[in-house]
C-alpha cells in the first residue's frame, strides 16, 4: 500500500490528509491561528509561527509513523501576504525538513474547485482565515477566479464582535467580486462545513452527510444573524463547532450571506472535499 500525506497550512488551522493507493484515509486538523493579527500587521507573530510550525512537525511525524513515504505541504493567505512569510517556511523546514509551497490566491481557488468538483462545472467559494476565493468553471474551462483579502480571522481582527462593523467590512471587501457567471454555487472550508453540520442538526460531524447538503440563502441568513447575536462561549457549546472556530464562525456566515446577496445566488451546496484534495489531484496522488 502506497501512502502519502498532504498538509494544508491555513490562516486559522493546519490540516493533515493521509492517502493510500489513491484514496483518502482521513483528514484531521489543529487550529493554530497562524494569521492572528494579520489585519493590523503585515508580519506573522513569532508565537503564531512557533505554534503552527510545531503543529506541522507533529503532523509530519504522525504521517511518517502511519507509513507515508512522502509528505507534501502548502500554505495559503497568511504566509503569502506576510512580509515574514519566508521566516515561517524556514521555521518548518528547520524543524522537519518539509519544503512548504506557498500558493497564490488564484492557485488556491483552482485547487479548491478541483478538489470539490473534479471535472464537473460549477462555482466554488472558499471562505478561509485571511482570504476568500471564488472560482467558476464552465464547459470544463475556468472562466472566473478571484481572491479577496477578507477571511474569518482577518474579519475578527478588524471588527471583533461588532455586528454592524462586520457587515460593513464584509460588504466593502466582497464588492471586488464582479461579473461572476451564474452557476451552481458550492462552498468549501471550515465555515461552510460547520454551518452544514449545524443546519442538519448533527451531533457528530459526518463528511458524508455534509457533502452535497444545500443551505438556502434565507436559512443561511437566519443562521448568520443567530451566530452574530451569540457569544463565542455560546457558539462553542453548539455541536460540531471545533475548538478555535467559535469566535470566527459568525463572521464566516456573514461573508457567505453577503456574497449570495451580491451575486444573486439562491444558496450554497456544501462540500467537505476542497483544496486538500485538489492539491493531491495536482500531485497525482488522488484519483
Backbone bond lengths (Angstrom), bond angles and torsions (degrees), N, CA, C in turn:
res aa  C-N    CA-C-N  psi(-1)  N-CA   C-N-CA  omega(-1)  CA-C   N-CA-C  phi
1 X - - - 1.468 - - 1.522 109.77 -
2 X 1.348 117.17 121.82 1.452 122.49 -179.24 1.523 109.48 -90.85
3 X 1.328 116.19 117.14 1.463 119.99 -177.46 1.526 111.50 -112.19
4 X 1.339 115.82 142.97 1.448 123.52 175.94 1.525 108.07 -136.58
5 X 1.341 115.62 162.58 1.456 120.37 176.59 1.519 109.54 -134.96
6 X 1.321 115.41 147.15 1.464 121.97 174.89 1.519 107.95 -127.18
7 X 1.339 115.80 132.71 1.461 121.95 178.29 1.527 108.58 -114.72
8 X 1.322 115.89 124.65 1.459 122.96 177.75 1.521 108.20 -103.27
9 X 1.329 116.48 117.85 1.469 121.35 -178.41 1.522 108.18 -102.21
10 X 1.320 115.58 97.01 1.452 121.57 -178.19 1.510 112.29 -95.05
11 X 1.303 115.88 179.19 1.457 121.23 -178.54 1.523 112.44 -77.32
12 X 1.345 116.59 -20.25 1.462 120.54 178.08 1.529 111.73 -110.97
13 X 1.332 116.70 -41.67 1.461 120.18 -174.69 1.524 112.32 -134.72
14 X 1.331 114.34 157.14 1.469 122.66 169.20 1.521 106.19 -106.76
15 X 1.337 115.78 131.01 1.461 119.52 -177.26 1.531 110.71 -123.69
16 X 1.317 114.78 144.91 1.465 122.23 178.29 1.523 109.20 -118.34
17 X 1.322 116.26 133.16 1.463 121.82 172.37 1.520 108.38 -124.29
18 X 1.320 116.46 127.26 1.465 122.00 177.51 1.532 108.64 -106.84
19 X 1.339 115.39 132.42 1.454 121.39 -178.49 1.516 110.32 -123.19
20 X 1.320 115.67 151.85 1.466 120.93 175.16 1.518 108.78 -142.99
21 X 1.316 116.27 124.93 1.468 122.11 177.66 1.525 112.43 49.91
22 X 1.341 115.71 45.52 1.456 120.74 175.64 1.509 115.81 77.32
23 X 1.326 117.98 13.52 1.466 122.19 178.97 1.527 110.12 -125.62
24 X 1.329 116.85 145.83 1.458 121.18 176.83 1.522 109.01 -80.49
25 X 1.334 116.60 125.42 1.462 121.17 176.77 1.523 110.73 -86.02
26 X 1.346 115.59 -45.04 1.472 118.96 176.97 1.514 109.60 -168.60
27 X 1.335 114.81 165.65 1.458 123.05 170.95 1.520 107.77 -131.74
28 X 1.332 115.69 143.90 1.457 120.45 177.04 1.520 108.28 -145.89
29 X 1.342 116.52 166.99 1.468 118.49 -177.22 1.512 112.42 -144.07
30 X 1.335 114.14 163.65 1.463 123.71 173.19 1.523 106.63 -137.83
31 X 1.317 116.64 118.58 1.466 120.38 -179.17 1.525 109.34 -81.46
32 X 1.331 116.49 111.75 1.466 121.58 -176.71 1.528 113.00 -116.99
33 X 1.329 116.47 -11.80 1.467 123.83 177.76 1.534 112.76 51.63
34 X 1.303 115.48 59.02 1.465 121.59 177.37 1.529 111.24 -58.48
35 X 1.340 116.78 -34.45 1.457 120.65 -176.62 1.514 114.91 -85.15
36 X 1.318 117.63 13.37 1.465 120.86 -179.15 1.535 110.78 -57.29
37 X 1.330 115.80 126.98 1.455 121.04 177.49 1.510 115.20 78.75
38 X 1.343 117.47 5.87 1.462 120.34 -175.11 1.531 111.79 -67.51
39 X 1.334 117.41 -20.80 1.470 120.21 179.13 1.523 111.46 -72.51
40 X 1.329 116.55 -29.85 1.466 120.59 -179.01 1.524 113.10 -96.44
41 X 1.315 116.85 -18.25 1.463 120.36 -176.40 1.520 109.91 -135.76
42 X 1.312 115.70 149.20 1.462 119.91 177.49 1.524 111.56 -88.80
43 X 1.331 116.05 6.52 1.456 120.29 -177.88 1.524 111.03 -121.59
44 X 1.334 115.95 144.65 1.450 121.52 173.30 1.524 108.93 -71.71
45 X 1.330 116.98 141.15 1.459 120.79 178.27 1.528 110.12 -71.72
46 X 1.331 115.16 144.28 1.468 119.96 -178.60 1.522 111.30 -58.86
47 X 1.342 116.74 -40.89 1.467 119.57 -178.66 1.532 111.39 -69.41
48 X 1.349 116.85 -31.68 1.465 120.11 177.36 1.526 110.47 -69.88
49 X 1.323 115.78 -39.69 1.472 120.19 175.72 1.518 110.15 -60.72
50 X 1.319 116.57 -45.82 1.460 121.59 -176.50 1.531 111.66 -62.78
51 X 1.336 117.33 -49.69 1.467 118.85 -175.66 1.537 111.39 -71.03
52 X 1.338 117.09 -30.68 1.461 119.32 -179.90 1.522 110.90 -76.51
53 X 1.331 117.33 -41.17 1.464 120.42 175.89 1.525 110.46 -61.44
54 X 1.322 116.29 -37.72 1.467 120.61 178.11 1.530 110.71 -65.10
55 X 1.334 116.53 -38.59 1.469 120.71 178.46 1.523 110.86 -65.96
56 X 1.335 116.69 -40.30 1.468 120.42 177.49 1.529 109.87 -62.51
57 X 1.324 116.49 -44.19 1.470 120.30 179.14 1.529 111.12 -60.58
58 X 1.326 116.77 -42.54 1.467 120.98 179.38 1.523 111.00 -61.62
59 X 1.342 116.10 -45.07 1.464 119.88 178.85 1.536 111.12 -65.83
60 X 1.323 116.08 -37.69 1.462 120.72 178.59 1.539 110.05 -60.90
61 X 1.312 116.41 -47.64 1.463 120.62 -179.32 1.529 110.84 -65.54
62 X 1.317 116.12 -38.07 1.471 119.92 178.12 1.524 110.58 -63.07
63 X 1.325 115.96 -44.02 1.464 120.37 -179.82 1.522 110.99 -60.92
64 X 1.334 116.40 -43.29 1.468 119.58 178.70 1.519 111.48 -64.59
65 X 1.324 116.54 -41.53 1.465 120.86 179.29 1.526 111.58 -62.43
66 X 1.328 115.45 -29.42 1.464 119.84 -178.70 1.530 111.83 -92.94
67 X 1.335 116.14 8.73 1.455 119.48 170.06 1.510 117.27 100.84
68 X 1.340 118.27 8.50 1.464 119.71 179.58 1.524 109.78 -67.34
69 X 1.336 116.99 131.27 1.464 120.30 179.14 1.528 111.36 -87.49
70 X 1.332 117.76 -16.50 1.458 121.63 176.27 1.522 108.71 -154.21
71 X 1.333 115.38 143.29 1.463 121.82 179.46 1.527 108.69 -120.89
72 X 1.314 115.93 124.27 1.466 122.23 176.43 1.529 108.61 -103.82
73 X 1.336 116.34 150.67 1.458 120.06 177.46 1.519 109.74 -144.35
74 X 1.325 115.18 140.46 1.462 119.60 175.60 1.525 109.62 -138.62
75 X 1.336 115.44 151.65 1.464 121.91 -178.27 1.516 109.59 -123.35
76 X 1.338 115.22 154.81 1.463 119.93 -174.05 1.540 111.78 -118.73
77 X 1.326 117.62 -134.62 1.464 122.26 -163.36 1.526 115.58 -57.45
78 X 1.327 117.91 -44.93 1.464 118.93 -175.31 1.529 111.04 -59.23
79 X 1.324 116.50 -43.61 1.461 120.60 -177.18 1.523 111.05 -74.19
80 X 1.333 116.73 -43.64 1.472 118.24 -175.91 1.526 112.41 -70.25
81 X 1.335 118.65 -24.48 1.465 120.29 -177.53 1.522 113.44 -95.21
82 X 1.318 117.83 -11.61 1.461 121.04 -176.24 1.525 111.73 -86.08
83 X 1.319 115.90 142.46 1.471 121.16 177.27 1.524 111.08 -60.84
84 X 1.328 115.50 -33.22 1.462 119.84 -177.30 1.526 112.16 -107.12
85 X 1.329 116.32 30.36 1.457 120.35 178.33 1.517 113.04 -58.11
86 X 1.348 115.95 -37.14 1.465 119.53 179.17 1.534 111.29 -65.40
87 X 1.314 115.92 -27.54 1.464 119.70 177.03 1.527 110.22 -62.83
88 X 1.334 115.81 -40.62 1.466 119.52 176.93 1.527 110.78 -65.13
89 X 1.327 116.66 -46.04 1.467 121.16 179.22 1.527 110.27 -56.52
90 X 1.328 115.90 -42.55 1.472 120.70 179.20 1.521 111.34 -66.60
91 X 1.334 116.46 -37.35 1.466 120.73 -179.90 1.527 110.58 -62.89
92 X 1.321 116.44 -41.89 1.466 120.31 178.28 1.528 110.40 -65.35
93 X 1.320 116.02 -45.41 1.473 119.86 -177.59 1.530 111.25 -62.93
94 X 1.333 116.79 -39.64 1.463 119.78 -178.88 1.527 111.37 -69.15
95 X 1.317 117.00 -28.13 1.464 120.84 -179.48 1.531 112.25 -77.95
96 X 1.346 116.85 -43.42 1.462 117.83 -171.33 1.524 114.72 -141.20
97 X 1.337 117.43 3.70 1.455 119.38 176.03 1.508 115.18 76.48
98 X 1.339 117.27 13.28 1.463 121.15 178.04 1.521 109.32 -87.65
99 X 1.330 116.30 127.31 1.465 121.67 177.75 1.531 108.64 -89.41
100 X 1.325 116.35 109.93 1.460 121.42 -177.56 1.528 110.20 -82.01
101 X 1.321 116.49 125.86 1.457 121.63 174.97 1.526 108.65 -88.60
102 X 1.322 117.29 123.45 1.460 121.66 178.27 1.524 107.94 -94.15
103 X 1.326 117.09 114.59 1.465 120.65 -174.83 1.525 110.72 -95.74
104 X 1.322 115.49 149.74 1.465 121.46 178.05 1.527 109.91 -74.29
105 X 1.335 115.89 167.81 1.455 120.03 177.89 1.513 111.84 -62.21
106 X 1.337 117.29 -40.42 1.462 120.72 -179.93 1.526 111.00 -67.92
107 X 1.337 116.14 -39.67 1.466 119.19 177.45 1.520 110.55 -65.29
108 X 1.325 116.72 -39.05 1.464 120.76 177.42 1.526 110.52 -59.35
109 X 1.331 116.22 -42.36 1.465 120.69 177.76 1.521 110.96 -62.84
110 X 1.337 116.79 -42.69 1.465 121.39 179.83 1.534 111.04 -63.44
111 X 1.331 116.25 -41.25 1.458 119.98 179.11 1.527 110.54 -64.70
112 X 1.323 116.35 -38.04 1.463 120.54 -179.43 1.515 112.63 -63.28
113 X 1.325 117.03 -46.28 1.467 119.05 -178.37 1.524 111.11 -72.72
114 X 1.326 117.37 -31.87 1.458 120.30 176.91 1.527 110.36 -64.99
115 X 1.330 116.59 -43.16 1.459 120.10 179.87 1.513 112.89 -69.05
116 X 1.329 116.47 -39.75 1.463 120.37 -175.50 1.521 113.04 -78.41
117 X 1.331 116.57 -41.33 1.462 120.08 -171.41 1.525 114.48 -113.34
118 X 1.322 117.89 -13.66 1.455 119.28 -177.50 1.514 110.83 61.86
119 X 1.334 117.68 -120.75 1.457 122.18 -179.23 1.523 113.09 -91.93
120 X 1.328 117.51 -1.58 1.464 121.19 -176.40 1.520 111.73 -79.26
121 X 1.329 116.35 157.64 1.463 122.22 175.77 1.524 110.28 -85.23
122 X 1.332 115.46 160.69 1.451 121.06 177.23 1.512 110.57 150.42
123 X 1.326 115.91 -176.92 1.469 122.93 176.77 1.520 108.74 -117.62
124 X 1.318 116.42 144.50 1.470 121.38 179.41 1.520 109.71 -131.32
125 X 1.338 115.48 131.64 1.460 120.97 172.45 1.516 108.52 -115.19
126 X 1.321 115.10 134.75 1.465 122.05 -178.87 1.522 108.60 -125.71
127 X 1.334 116.31 104.83 1.459 121.04 177.21 1.519 107.84 -87.90
128 X 1.312 116.90 109.14 1.449 121.52 -178.45 1.518 112.15 -101.25
129 X 1.329 115.79 -160.71 1.451 120.30 -179.42 1.515 113.35 -81.29
130 X 1.350 116.44 -40.05 1.461 120.02 -176.94 1.524 113.25 -119.22
131 X 1.342 117.50 -8.86 1.454 119.98 -179.60 1.525 110.06 -150.51
132 X 1.327 114.60 164.57 1.464 121.37 176.11 1.522 107.75 -129.58
133 X 1.329 115.95 129.25 1.457 121.29 -179.01 1.526 110.75 -110.93
134 X 1.335 115.46 143.54 1.455 121.87 175.04 1.522 108.13 -133.66
135 X 1.320 116.26 128.85 1.463 120.77 -178.02 1.525 109.04 -140.95
136 X 1.334 115.99 143.51 1.461 121.64 -178.67 1.527 109.41 -128.91
137 X 1.336 115.60 135.68 1.464 121.06 176.38 1.519 109.41 -121.67
138 X 1.325 116.38 128.54 1.456 122.92 176.51 1.527 109.30 -130.45
139 X 1.333 116.09 135.69 1.465 120.76 -179.83 1.529 111.62 51.45
140 X 1.352 114.23 41.11 1.475 122.61 177.37 1.527 113.64 67.23
141 X 1.359 117.71 14.25 1.465 121.79 178.11 1.517 110.19 -120.78
142 X 1.324 115.95 140.34 1.460 119.48 174.17 1.526 108.06 -75.67
143 X 1.324 115.86 117.82 1.467 120.12 -176.56 1.535 111.90 -108.51
144 X 1.336 116.50 -9.53 1.470 119.63 178.25 1.516 108.05 -156.80
145 X 1.330 116.86 134.62 1.472 120.72 171.90 1.517 108.57 -155.16
146 X 1.326 114.75 131.24 1.462 119.36 -178.74 1.526 109.55 -153.93
147 X 1.324 115.03 144.55 1.466 122.34 175.87 1.521 108.55 -121.57
148 X 1.324 117.09 131.63 1.467 121.29 177.40 1.523 109.38 -118.15
149 X 1.321 115.58 150.08 1.467 120.22 -171.90 1.527 112.68 -86.21
150 X 1.332 115.29 59.06 1.464 120.08 170.03 1.527 108.00 -140.00
151 X 1.311 115.26 131.58 1.454 122.48 177.92 1.514 107.76 -149.60
152 X 1.316 117.17 -179.45 1.456 119.83 -170.57 1.534 113.65 -67.82
153 X 1.324 117.30 -37.09 1.466 119.79 179.34 1.524 110.33 -73.87
154 X 1.319 116.76 -44.42 1.463 120.56 178.06 1.534 110.57 -60.98
155 X 1.344 116.55 -40.11 1.469 120.93 179.95 1.525 110.68 -65.60
156 X 1.326 116.94 -41.25 1.470 120.44 177.33 1.521 110.44 -62.73
157 X 1.327 117.52 -43.24 1.460 121.20 179.58 1.530 111.22 -61.97
158 X 1.324 116.65 -36.82 1.462 120.98 -177.40 1.522 113.04 -78.07
159 X 1.331 116.75 -38.20 1.472 120.22 -167.62 1.522 115.27 -121.51
160 X 1.313 118.57 -12.88 1.460 119.09 -175.71 1.515 110.55 60.87
161 X 1.342 116.86 -128.04 1.463 121.46 178.68 1.526 112.01 -109.57
162 X 1.330 117.69 15.26 1.470 122.75 179.62 1.532 109.03 -71.59
163 X 1.325 116.50 104.82 1.459 121.39 -173.53 1.530 112.38 -60.54
164 X 1.305 117.18 -43.95 1.471 120.14 -179.52 1.525 110.47 -64.03
165 X 1.326 116.94 -43.72 1.465 120.60 179.66 1.523 111.29 -64.04
166 X 1.330 116.38 -36.94 1.468 120.25 178.87 1.516 110.22 -61.31
167 X 1.335 117.37 -50.02 1.464 120.15 -178.80 1.526 111.17 -63.55
168 X 1.323 117.32 -42.86 1.471 120.44 -179.28 1.525 111.33 -62.27
169 X 1.325 116.51 -44.65 1.462 120.82 -178.93 1.523 111.32 -65.86
170 X 1.329 115.48 -43.73 1.463 119.80 179.67 1.528 110.87 -61.25
171 X 1.326 116.79 -46.87 1.467 120.18 -178.89 1.523 111.68 -61.85
172 X 1.322 115.89 -38.84 1.466 120.09 178.88 1.529 110.91 -65.13
173 X 1.317 116.58 -45.43 1.462 120.33 -175.25 1.526 112.74 -70.82
174 X 1.336 117.05 -41.67 1.459 118.30 -174.95 1.530 112.27 -79.69
175 X 1.326 117.06 -2.87 1.466 120.02 175.34 1.529 111.14 -64.35
176 X 1.342 116.55 -14.20 1.470 121.00 178.13 1.524 111.66 -71.89
177 X 1.346 117.58 -16.66 1.461 120.34 176.48 1.523 108.93 -80.79
178 X 1.313 116.56 102.19 1.461 122.40 -178.03 1.518 111.05 -125.81
179 X 1.341 115.98 148.87 1.461 120.40 174.19 1.501 113.92 60.82
180 X 1.330 116.80 37.10 1.460 120.66 -178.56 1.530 109.72 -81.92
181 X 1.336 118.81 122.54 1.467 121.22 179.98 1.537 111.03 -62.92
182 X 1.317 116.84 147.15 1.459 121.06 178.86 1.528 110.46 -71.94
183 X 1.311 115.40 138.12 1.459 121.79 179.51 1.514 107.77 -167.71
184 X 1.314 116.55 166.61 1.462 119.80 172.22 1.524 107.69 -65.53
185 X 1.335 116.05 129.54 1.463 120.25 -175.40 1.518 111.39 -99.31
186 X 1.321 114.96 121.01 1.458 121.97 174.92 1.523 108.82 -104.07
187 X 1.317 116.51 147.15 1.460 121.29 179.41 1.520 109.55 -122.44
188 X 1.336 115.69 134.07 1.462 121.39 179.78 1.522 109.25 -125.74
189 X 1.321 116.10 168.08 1.460 121.20 178.82 1.520 111.60 101.35
190 X 1.330 115.14 168.10 1.462 121.40 -174.01 1.509 114.92 -62.09
191 X 1.340 117.69 -35.38 1.465 119.75 177.54 1.523 110.07 -60.60
192 X 1.331 116.31 -51.41 1.464 121.18 -176.06 1.525 112.17 -64.66
193 X 1.332 117.46 -44.66 1.464 119.23 -177.15 1.533 111.32 -68.84
194 X 1.339 117.17 -35.38 1.465 120.10 177.14 1.520 110.78 -67.15
195 X 1.334 117.42 -43.07 1.463 121.13 178.19 1.528 110.75 -62.87
196 X 1.325 117.05 -37.90 1.465 120.23 177.63 1.524 110.74 -63.58
197 X 1.331 116.33 -43.88 1.465 120.18 179.27 1.530 110.83 -61.77
198 X 1.339 116.65 -41.50 1.468 120.83 177.84 1.524 110.61 -65.95
199 X 1.323 116.60 -42.02 1.464 121.53 179.35 1.530 111.50 -61.17
200 X 1.316 115.97 -37.26 1.464 121.48 -179.96 1.527 112.70 -80.41
201 X 1.336 116.72 -11.50 1.459 120.19 -178.13 1.514 113.28 72.61
202 X 1.333 117.00 27.76 1.464 120.43 -178.81 1.529 110.63 -70.76
203 X 1.312 115.72 139.57 1.459 120.46 173.27 1.527 110.87 -91.70
204 X 1.334 116.08 -26.35 1.454 123.19 176.71 1.528 107.83 -130.22
205 X 1.326 116.52 133.82 1.458 120.18 -175.61 1.526 111.47 -63.61
206 X 1.329 116.54 137.75 1.467 122.91 177.14 1.516 109.00 -135.97
207 X 1.353 117.05 114.71 1.464 118.51 -178.84 1.525 110.71 -67.32
208 X 1.355 117.56 -28.23 1.466 119.85 178.28 1.533 111.04 -65.90
209 X 1.322 117.16 -40.70 1.463 120.46 -177.98 1.521 111.81 -77.03
210 X 1.325 116.39 -34.18 1.463 120.99 -179.04 1.528 111.10 -71.17
211 X 1.329 116.66 -42.46 1.461 120.59 -177.52 1.524 110.49 -67.85
212 X 1.326 115.40 122.77 1.453 121.11 -178.34 1.516 113.99 95.06
213 X 1.325 117.42 -6.73 1.470 120.45 179.23 1.527 109.94 -76.55
214 X 1.333 116.39 132.79 1.458 121.84 -179.45 1.526 110.61 -105.32
215 X 1.329 115.29 132.31 1.466 121.50 175.29 1.517 107.50 -112.15
216 X 1.328 116.92 116.85 1.464 120.83 178.96 1.525 110.03 -68.25
217 X 1.337 115.79 153.69 1.467 121.00 -173.46 1.525 112.64 -57.18
218 X 1.329 118.05 -45.65 1.459 119.56 -176.57 1.528 111.79 -69.57
219 X 1.322 116.38 -32.07 1.471 119.59 173.94 1.521 109.42 -65.29
220 X 1.318 115.88 -43.83 1.461 120.96 179.15 1.528 110.84 -63.90
221 X 1.320 116.58 -38.59 1.469 120.08 178.39 1.535 110.30 -62.67
222 X 1.332 116.39 -42.10 1.456 119.92 178.03 1.521 112.06 -63.46
223 X 1.336 115.75 -39.03 1.463 119.97 178.00 1.524 110.36 -65.09
224 X 1.337 116.56 -41.81 1.469 120.56 179.83 1.520 110.62 -62.11
225 X 1.322 116.90 -44.56 1.468 120.42 -179.54 1.526 111.03 -63.96
226 X 1.327 116.53 -40.78 1.469 119.78 178.09 1.523 111.02 -63.11
227 X 1.330 116.34 -45.15 1.465 120.46 -178.91 1.532 111.17 -66.32
228 X 1.336 116.83 -40.43 1.466 120.28 -179.70 1.530 111.74 -67.24
229 X 1.331 116.84 -22.00 1.462 121.42 178.91 1.526 112.18 -95.56
230 X 1.335 116.44 1.87 1.467 121.52 -179.33 1.521 110.38 -107.13
231 X 1.311 116.24 152.05 1.467 120.30 176.91 1.522 109.46 -81.12
232 X 1.335 117.50 157.67 1.465 119.44 175.23 1.525 112.39 -55.19
233 X 1.335 116.27 -34.50 1.467 120.32 179.63 1.530 110.81 -64.80
234 X 1.321 116.12 -39.45 1.474 120.43 177.97 1.520 110.92 -68.44
235 X 1.324 116.34 -40.78 1.467 120.48 -179.66 1.527 110.59 -66.45
236 X 1.336 116.25 -36.52 1.472 120.60 -179.41 1.526 112.07 -61.24
237 X 1.329 117.00 -25.35 1.458 121.28 -179.22 1.529 112.46 -83.17
238 X 1.319 116.78 -9.78 1.464 119.92 179.50 1.520 109.47 -72.87
239 X 1.339 117.76 142.70 1.475 119.74 -179.62 1.521 111.68 -64.15
240 X 1.314 115.52 145.30 1.472 124.13 175.65 1.534 113.76 73.03
241 X 1.325 118.50 6.97 1.463 120.74 173.97 1.523 107.35 -90.40
242 X 1.333 117.05 107.62 1.458 120.64 -176.71 1.524 110.83 -72.43
243 X 1.322 115.76 153.45 1.455 121.23 179.34 1.522 110.29 -59.30
244 X 1.334 116.37 129.59 1.447 121.38 -178.39 1.519 113.09 100.16
245 X 1.336 117.43 -5.05 1.465 120.22 177.61 1.523 112.01 -107.46
246 X 1.320 116.73 -11.58 1.460 120.22 -173.30 1.533 113.70 -63.58
247 X 1.324 117.48 -27.84 1.464 120.22 -177.70 1.524 113.58 -98.09
248 X 1.348 117.67 2.19 1.465 119.97 -179.87 1.532 113.19 -126.88
249 X 1.327 117.60 -7.91 1.460 120.73 -176.06 1.523 112.29 -64.88
250 X 1.318 117.29 -40.59 1.469 120.88 -178.69 1.527 111.33 -60.72
251 X 1.330 116.40 -44.21 1.459 120.36 178.49 1.511 111.86 -63.71
252 X 1.325 116.81 -38.20 1.458 120.43 177.49 1.517 111.88 -63.42
253 X 1.337 116.26 -40.46 1.463 120.15 177.16 1.524 110.50 -63.27
254 X 1.330 116.89 -39.49 1.467 121.04 178.53 1.528 111.13 -62.68
255 X 1.327 117.20 -40.49 1.466 120.56 178.40 1.527 110.34 -60.71
256 X 1.323 116.81 -45.70 1.462 120.25 -179.14 1.524 111.73 -62.94
257 X 1.332 116.93 -44.49 1.468 120.31 179.79 1.529 110.67 -62.52
258 X 1.324 116.49 -43.24 1.468 120.26 -179.13 1.523 111.55 -63.12
259 X 1.328 117.17 -39.42 1.462 120.77 178.26 1.530 110.52 -65.77
260 X 1.327 116.80 -42.64 1.466 120.18 178.79 1.526 110.47 -60.89
261 X 1.332 116.63 -44.71 1.463 120.80 179.05 1.528 111.15 -61.83
262 X 1.323 116.25 -47.85 1.455 120.26 -175.38 1.529 112.32 -64.52
263 X 1.314 116.42 -40.02 1.458 120.36 -172.49 1.527 113.34 -97.94
264 X 1.329 117.01 -4.83 1.463 119.73 175.77 1.511 115.23 77.29
265 X 1.321 117.43 24.81 1.458 120.73 175.89 1.530 109.68 -83.10
266 X 1.348 116.60 151.29 1.461 121.10 -176.85 1.520 113.33 -88.74
267 X 1.326 117.16 -16.94 1.449 120.40 -178.10 1.518 110.16 173.91
268 X 1.320 115.35 -172.39 1.465 120.91 178.89 1.520 109.52 -126.80
269 X 1.327 115.49 144.55 1.460 121.60 170.09 1.522 106.54 -108.28
270 X 1.308 116.06 122.89 1.463 121.21 -169.38 1.533 111.22 -89.74
271 X 1.331 115.38 143.74 1.466 121.22 174.74 1.520 109.91 -131.43
272 X 1.319 116.41 132.53 1.463 121.67 174.13 1.522 110.90 -76.76
273 X 1.340 116.48 -18.28 1.463 121.27 178.12 1.527 108.88 -85.11
274 X 1.339 116.11 133.38 1.465 118.50 -171.60 1.525 111.51 -150.39
275 X 1.347 116.65 -143.08 1.461 118.74 -174.52 1.531 113.55 -70.09
276 X 1.325 118.59 -18.67 1.467 120.17 172.88 1.530 109.89 -62.99
277 X 1.333 115.26 -50.16 1.460 119.49 177.24 1.531 110.50 -64.89
278 X 1.348 116.18 -39.46 1.462 120.09 179.48 1.519 111.72 -59.99
279 X 1.322 116.87 -42.65 1.455 120.98 179.06 1.533 110.26 -64.78
280 X 1.330 115.70 -41.41 1.472 119.66 179.94 1.526 110.93 -64.90
281 X 1.334 117.12 -37.42 1.469 120.40 177.61 1.528 109.34 -65.20
282 X 1.344 116.89 -43.18 1.469 120.83 178.97 1.536 111.04 -58.97
283 X 1.313 116.83 -35.07 1.459 121.12 -178.38 1.526 112.51 -87.01
284 X 1.330 117.11 0.57 1.457 120.17 179.33 1.508 114.25 75.24
285 X 1.349 116.55 21.84 1.453 120.69 -176.81 1.523 112.83 -95.39
286 X 1.328 116.06 -15.88 1.461 121.18 -172.25 1.522 109.07 -130.37
287 X 1.301 115.64 139.63 1.468 121.51 -179.03 1.529 110.21 -76.18
